[in-house]
Amino acid sequence: MYRFKQISMSTNDLIPIGEAAKILGVSIQTLRRWDKNGKLSSIKTPGGRRRYKLENLNSGKIFQIAQLWATEKNPKTLPDDYYCDNRAVFETRLQNLSRLLKSNTNGSLIISATGEIGNNSFDHNLGNWPDIPGIFFGFDLTLGIVVLADRGLGILTTLQRVKPELYLHSDALQTAFTEVITGRAPEKRGNGLKFVKKIVQKEAAGLFFQTGNALLNMDSGSDTFKITNTENHARGTLAQIKFKT
């Protein structure tokens, strides 16, 4: 089971990168990479040094548990609070999140995006999970984040069923968020993510999405997104939805 150092500092403190790395249990190099990729942003001092808000580190803890599980060759067992081994468990927890977000102006849109991503994991991996079935599903309403991950086949393999010419994870990710896909088997994944993109465009949330070695970042209210590559390979998909509380 993943364990991380407990945080007891004031939420107003800005934490040096070395201490932030110890809190999260990662290397300084990893934090620099996360900052560059937009996974966990830092605040730059006038001298160019990275500092971190405590609230962002709490967010990073949830994200890191999901990332480790999605990228490690032999991942540790997830805490029960984060693991949905089947769709029924996920939908029950999604309904609970829906109740908790009832007073949020964009609550229904956040739930729709979360449901789309989570259900896609089950739709496209049923009977074909490479190793561990089910998904990671965690959220923090104080910070305004939802994190999902799976160790499934990934978008590239899914879309290659109808677009065998796809070769790179980045191309598959670009296709999933921009093109209307034909073909029954992977259709929901290909077209469902465009629905998620529309939710982001409505300023309901920001989105980080990874499949394989391809990362997508899209700011709330933006009509565009950026895709980059990373050294860390996600077995299936990894997503973080960021919304206003």
Sine and cosine of phi, psi and omega as CSV:
sin_phi,cos_phi,sin_psi,cos_psi,sin_omega,cos_omega
0.00,0.00,0.63,-0.78,-0.02,-1.00
-0.97,0.25,0.73,-0.68,0.04,-1.00
-0.77,-0.64,0.62,-0.79,-0.03,-1.00
-0.73,-0.68,0.42,-0.91,-0.01,-1.00
-0.87,0.49,0.71,-0.70,0.02,-1.00
-0.95,0.32,0.61,-0.79,-0.01,-1.00
-0.97,-0.25,0.79,-0.62,-0.04,-1.00
-0.76,-0.64,0.14,0.99,-0.03,-1.00
-0.99,0.17,0.26,-0.96,0.06,-1.00
-0.89,0.46,0.60,-0.80,0.00,-1.00
-0.93,0.37,-0.21,0.98,0.01,-1.00
-1.00,0.02,-0.14,0.99,-0.03,-1.00
-0.95,0.32,0.59,-0.81,0.18,-0.98
-0.98,-0.21,0.81,-0.58,-0.18,-0.98
-0.97,-0.25,0.76,-0.65,0.05,-1.00
-0.87,0.49,0.42,-0.91,-0.08,-1.00
-0.87,0.49,-0.58,0.81,0.00,-1.00
-0.89,0.45,-0.69,0.72,0.03,-1.00
-0.93,0.36,-0.61,0.79,0.04,-1.00
-0.88,0.48,-0.64,0.77,0.02,-1.00
-0.89,0.45,-0.64,0.77,0.02,-1.00
-0.92,0.40,-0.65,0.76,-0.01,-1.00
-0.88,0.48,-0.69,0.73,-0.05,-1.00
-1.00,0.06,-0.23,0.97,-0.01,-1.00
0.96,0.28,0.55,0.83,0.03,-1.00
-0.78,-0.62,0.13,-0.99,0.01,-1.00
-0.99,0.12,0.34,-0.94,0.08,-1.00
-0.88,0.48,-0.61,0.79,0.02,-1.00
-0.87,0.49,-0.63,0.77,0.03,-1.00
-0.89,0.45,-0.68,0.73,0.02,-1.00
-0.89,0.45,-0.63,0.78,0.05,-1.00
-0.89,0.45,-0.63,0.77,0.02,-1.00
-0.92,0.39,-0.67,0.74,0.04,-1.00
-0.88,0.47,-0.63,0.78,0.03,-1.00
-0.89,0.46,-0.70,0.71,-0.01,-1.00
-0.90,0.43,-0.63,0.78,-0.04,-1.00
-0.99,0.12,-0.16,0.99,0.00,-1.00
1.00,0.06,0.14,0.99,0.00,-1.00
-0.95,0.32,-0.67,0.74,-0.02,-1.00
-0.58,-0.82,0.99,-0.12,-0.12,-0.99
-0.98,0.21,0.55,-0.84,0.04,-1.00
-0.95,-0.32,0.16,-0.99,0.13,-0.99
-0.94,-0.33,0.78,-0.62,-0.03,-1.00
-1.00,0.00,0.75,-0.66,0.10,-1.00
-0.97,0.22,0.24,-0.97,0.06,-1.00
-0.81,0.58,-0.47,0.88,0.02,-1.00
-1.00,0.06,0.04,1.00,0.05,-1.00
1.00,0.04,0.15,0.99,0.01,-1.00
-1.00,0.10,0.56,-0.83,0.00,-1.00
-0.99,0.10,0.72,-0.69,0.12,-0.99
-0.77,-0.64,0.42,-0.91,-0.08,-1.00
-0.78,-0.62,0.62,-0.78,0.13,-0.99
-0.98,0.19,0.61,-0.79,0.00,-1.00
-0.86,0.52,-0.65,0.76,-0.03,-1.00
-0.89,0.47,-0.55,0.84,0.03,-1.00
-0.95,0.32,-0.53,0.85,0.04,-1.00
-0.94,0.34,-0.61,0.79,0.08,-1.00
-0.87,0.48,-0.65,0.76,0.08,-1.00
-0.88,0.47,-0.67,0.74,-0.01,-1.00
-0.89,0.46,-0.50,0.86,0.00,-1.00
-0.90,0.44,-0.71,0.70,0.03,-1.00
-0.90,0.43,-0.71,0.70,-0.01,-1.00
-0.90,0.45,-0.64,0.77,-0.06,-1.00
-0.92,0.40,-0.62,0.78,0.06,-1.00
-0.84,0.54,-0.72,0.70,0.01,-1.00
-0.91,0.42,-0.68,0.73,-0.04,-1.00
-0.90,0.43,-0.70,0.71,0.03,-1.00
-0.86,0.50,-0.69,0.72,-0.02,-1.00
-0.91,0.42,-0.59,0.81,-0.05,-1.00
-0.98,0.18,-0.38,0.92,-0.14,-0.99
-0.93,-0.37,-0.40,0.92,-0.05,-1.00
-0.96,0.29,0.53,-0.85,0.00,-1.00
-0.92,0.40,-0.69,0.73,0.02,-1.00
-0.81,-0.59,0.99,0.17,-0.09,-1.00
-0.94,0.35,0.46,-0.89,0.08,-1.00
-0.96,0.26,0.30,-0.95,0.00,-1.00
-0.92,0.40,0.73,-0.68,0.02,-1.00
-0.95,0.30,0.53,-0.85,0.17,-0.99
-0.86,0.52,0.59,-0.81,-0.05,-1.00
-0.84,0.55,-0.54,0.84,-0.04,-1.00
-0.90,0.43,-0.34,0.94,-0.06,-1.00
-0.95,-0.31,-0.19,0.98,-0.14,-0.99
-0.98,-0.20,0.81,-0.58,0.11,-0.99
-0.90,-0.43,0.98,-0.21,-0.09,-1.00
-0.98,0.20,-0.22,0.97,0.06,-1.00
-0.51,-0.86,0.17,-0.99,-0.08,-1.00
-0.89,0.45,-0.61,0.79,-0.05,-1.00
-0.87,0.49,-0.66,0.75,0.03,-1.00
-0.90,0.44,-0.70,0.72,0.01,-1.00
-0.88,0.48,-0.72,0.69,-0.06,-1.00
-0.92,0.40,-0.57,0.82,0.06,-1.00
-0.90,0.44,-0.70,0.71,0.00,-1.00
-0.95,0.33,-0.52,0.85,0.06,-1.00
-0.92,0.40,-0.62,0.78,0.06,-1.00
-0.90,0.44,-0.61,0.79,0.05,-1.00
-0.90,0.43,-0.69,0.72,0.05,-1.00
-0.88,0.47,-0.61,0.80,0.02,-1.00
-0.87,0.49,-0.66,0.75,0.04,-1.00
-0.91,0.42,-0.64,0.77,-0.02,-1.00
-0.93,0.37,-0.46,0.89,-0.02,-1.00
-0.99,-0.11,0.20,0.98,-0.09,-1.00
-0.84,0.54,-0.57,0.82,-0.04,-1.00
-1.00,0.04,-0.10,1.00,0.01,-1.00
-0.98,0.18,0.75,-0.66,-0.04,-1.00
-0.82,0.58,-0.63,0.78,-0.03,-1.00
-0.98,-0.22,0.32,0.95,-0.08,-1.00
-0.82,0.58,-0.71,0.70,-0.04,-1.00
-0.91,0.41,-0.58,0.82,0.02,-1.00
-0.94,0.33,-0.63,0.78,0.04,-1.00
-0.89,0.45,-0.68,0.73,0.03,-1.00
-0.90,0.44,-0.65,0.76,0.01,-1.00
-0.88,0.47,-0.70,0.71,0.01,-1.00
-0.91,0.42,-0.68,0.73,0.01,-1.00
-0.89,0.45,-0.72,0.70,0.01,-1.00
-0.89,0.45,-0.63,0.78,0.00,-1.00
-0.88,0.47,-0.74,0.67,-0.04,-1.00
-0.93,0.38,-0.72,0.70,-0.03,-1.00
-0.91,0.42,-0.71,0.71,0.00,-1.00
-0.92,0.38,-0.52,0.85,0.09,-1.00
-0.85,0.53,-0.63,0.78,0.00,-1.00
-0.86,0.51,-0.67,0.74,0.01,-1.00
-0.97,0.26,-0.64,0.77,-0.04,-1.00
-0.86,0.51,-0.65,0.76,-0.17,-0.99
-0.98,-0.21,0.07,1.00,0.03,-1.00
-0.80,-0.59,-0.01,1.00,-0.02,-1.00
-0.83,0.56,0.88,-0.48,-0.01,-1.00
0.98,0.20,0.01,1.00,-0.05,-1.00
-0.76,-0.66,0.34,0.94,0.03,-1.00
-0.88,0.47,0.81,-0.59,-0.01,-1.00
-0.89,0.46,-0.60,0.80,0.03,-1.00
-0.57,-0.82,-0.93,0.36,-0.09,-1.00
-0.97,-0.22,0.87,-0.50,0.02,-1.00
-0.97,0.24,0.31,-0.95,0.08,-1.00
1.00,-0.03,-0.06,-1.00,-0.09,-1.00
-0.71,-0.71,0.32,-0.95,0.22,-0.97
-1.00,0.04,0.71,-0.70,0.05,-1.00
-0.57,-0.82,0.94,-0.34,0.01,-1.00
-0.67,-0.74,0.41,-0.91,0.03,-1.00
-0.45,-0.89,0.37,-0.93,0.08,-1.00
-0.66,-0.75,0.95,-0.32,-0.08,-1.00
-0.96,0.28,-0.44,0.90,0.06,-1.00
-0.91,0.40,-0.67,0.75,0.01,-1.00
-1.00,0.06,-0.32,0.95,-0.02,-1.00
0.96,0.28,0.79,0.62,0.01,-1.00
-0.70,-0.72,0.55,-0.83,0.18,-0.98
-0.78,-0.62,0.74,-0.67,-0.01,-1.00
-0.83,-0.56,0.74,-0.67,0.05,-1.00
-0.74,-0.67,0.51,-0.86,0.05,-1.00
-0.38,-0.92,0.43,-0.90,0.14,-0.99
-0.59,-0.81,0.31,-0.95,0.05,-1.00
-0.93,-0.36,0.70,0.72,-0.06,-1.00
-1.00,0.02,-0.43,-0.90,-0.08,-1.00
-0.97,0.25,-0.43,0.90,-0.03,-1.00
1.00,0.03,0.29,-0.96,-0.08,-1.00
-0.93,0.37,-0.62,0.79,-0.03,-1.00
-0.86,0.52,-0.78,0.63,0.00,-1.00
-0.89,0.46,-0.64,0.77,0.00,-1.00
-0.88,0.47,-0.75,0.67,-0.06,-1.00
-0.97,0.24,-0.37,0.93,0.04,-1.00
-0.90,0.44,-0.28,0.96,0.04,-1.00
-0.90,0.43,-0.54,0.84,0.01,-1.00
-0.90,-0.43,-0.23,0.97,0.06,-1.00
-0.75,-0.66,0.95,0.31,-0.07,-1.00
-0.88,0.47,-0.25,0.97,0.00,-1.00
-0.97,0.25,-0.24,0.97,0.04,-1.00
-0.91,0.41,0.71,-0.71,-0.08,-1.00
-0.81,-0.59,-0.58,0.82,-0.08,-1.00
-0.96,-0.28,0.54,-0.84,0.07,-1.00
-0.87,0.49,-0.60,0.80,0.00,-1.00
-0.90,0.43,-0.62,0.79,0.04,-1.00
-0.92,0.40,-0.65,0.76,0.02,-1.00
-0.90,0.43,-0.65,0.76,0.01,-1.00
-0.92,0.40,-0.67,0.74,0.06,-1.00
-0.87,0.50,-0.70,0.72,0.01,-1.00
-0.89,0.46,-0.71,0.71,-0.05,-1.00
-0.88,0.47,-0.51,0.86,-0.05,-1.00
-0.99,-0.13,-0.07,1.00,-0.07,-1.00
-0.76,-0.65,-0.49,0.87,-0.12,-0.99
-0.97,-0.25,0.56,-0.83,0.13,-0.99
-0.99,0.16,0.87,-0.49,-0.09,-1.00
-1.00,-0.06,0.70,-0.71,0.12,-0.99
-0.96,-0.27,0.44,-0.90,-0.07,-1.00
0.92,-0.40,0.78,-0.63,-0.20,-0.98
-0.95,0.32,-0.66,0.76,-0.15,-0.99
-0.87,0.50,-0.80,0.60,-0.06,-1.00
-0.99,-0.16,0.23,0.97,-0.18,-0.98
-0.87,0.49,-0.68,0.73,-0.08,-1.00
-0.90,0.43,-0.66,0.75,0.02,-1.00
-0.89,0.46,-0.73,0.68,-0.05,-1.00
-0.89,0.45,-0.64,0.77,-0.07,-1.00
-0.99,-0.10,-0.41,0.91,0.03,-1.00
-0.91,0.42,-0.57,0.82,0.00,-1.00
-0.94,0.33,-0.43,0.90,0.10,-0.99
-0.94,0.34,-0.50,0.87,0.11,-0.99
-0.92,0.40,-0.66,0.75,0.06,-1.00
-0.88,0.48,-0.66,0.75,0.03,-1.00
-0.86,0.51,-0.65,0.76,0.01,-1.00
-0.90,0.44,-0.57,0.82,0.04,-1.00
-0.91,0.42,-0.66,0.75,0.05,-1.00
-0.89,0.45,-0.65,0.76,0.00,-1.00
-0.90,0.45,-0.43,0.90,0.02,-1.00
-0.99,0.15,0.14,0.99,0.01,-1.00
0.93,0.38,0.39,0.92,0.03,-1.00
-0.99,0.17,-0.47,0.88,-0.08,-1.00
-0.19,-0.98,0.29,-0.96,0.18,-0.98
-0.98,-0.22,0.32,-0.95,-0.10,-0.99
-0.67,-0.74,0.73,-0.69,0.26,-0.97
-0.90,-0.44,0.73,-0.68,-0.04,-1.00
-0.59,-0.80,0.76,-0.65,0.03,-1.00
-0.79,-0.61,0.64,-0.77,0.20,-0.98
-0.61,-0.79,0.74,-0.67,-0.09,-1.00
0.86,0.51,-0.79,-0.61,0.03,-1.00
-0.97,-0.26,0.28,0.96,-0.04,-1.00
-0.96,-0.27,0.73,-0.68,-0.01,-1.00
-0.89,-0.45,0.68,-0.73,0.09,-1.00
-0.87,-0.49,0.76,-0.65,0.11,-0.99
-0.85,-0.52,0.75,-0.66,0.01,-1.00
-0.63,-0.77,0.86,-0.51,-0.02,-1.00
-0.98,0.20,0.50,-0.87,0.05,-1.00
-0.85,0.53,0.76,-0.65,0.02,-1.00
0.99,0.10,-0.04,1.00,-0.03,-1.00
-1.00,0.06,0.52,-0.86,0.09,-1.00
-1.00,-0.09,-0.08,1.00,-0.04,-1.00
-0.82,-0.58,0.30,-0.95,0.07,-1.00
-0.64,-0.77,0.25,-0.97,-0.01,-1.00
-0.85,-0.53,0.74,-0.67,0.06,-1.00
-0.92,-0.40,0.79,-0.61,0.05,-1.00
-0.76,-0.65,0.12,-0.99,0.04,-1.00
-0.94,-0.34,0.43,-0.90,0.00,-1.00
-0.71,-0.71,0.35,-0.94,0.04,-1.00
-0.97,0.24,-0.46,0.89,-0.01,-1.00
-0.98,0.18,0.83,-0.55,-0.06,-1.00
-0.99,-0.17,0.88,-0.48,0.07,-1.00
-1.00,0.09,0.79,-0.61,-0.06,-1.00
-0.85,0.52,-0.68,0.73,0.01,-1.00
-0.83,-0.56,-0.99,-0.13,0.04,-1.00
-0.69,-0.72,0.39,-0.92,0.02,-1.00
-0.58,-0.81,0.80,-0.60,-0.08,-1.00
-0.65,-0.76,0.57,-0.82,0.15,-0.99
-0.76,-0.66,0.81,-0.59,0.07,-1.00
-0.97,-0.24,0.81,-0.58,-0.02,-1.00
-0.90,-0.43,0.82,-0.58,-0.07,-1.00
-0.69,-0.72,0.29,-0.96,0.02,-1.00
-0.97,0.23,0.68,-0.74,-0.01,-1.00
-1.00,-0.10,0.00,0.00,0.00,0.00
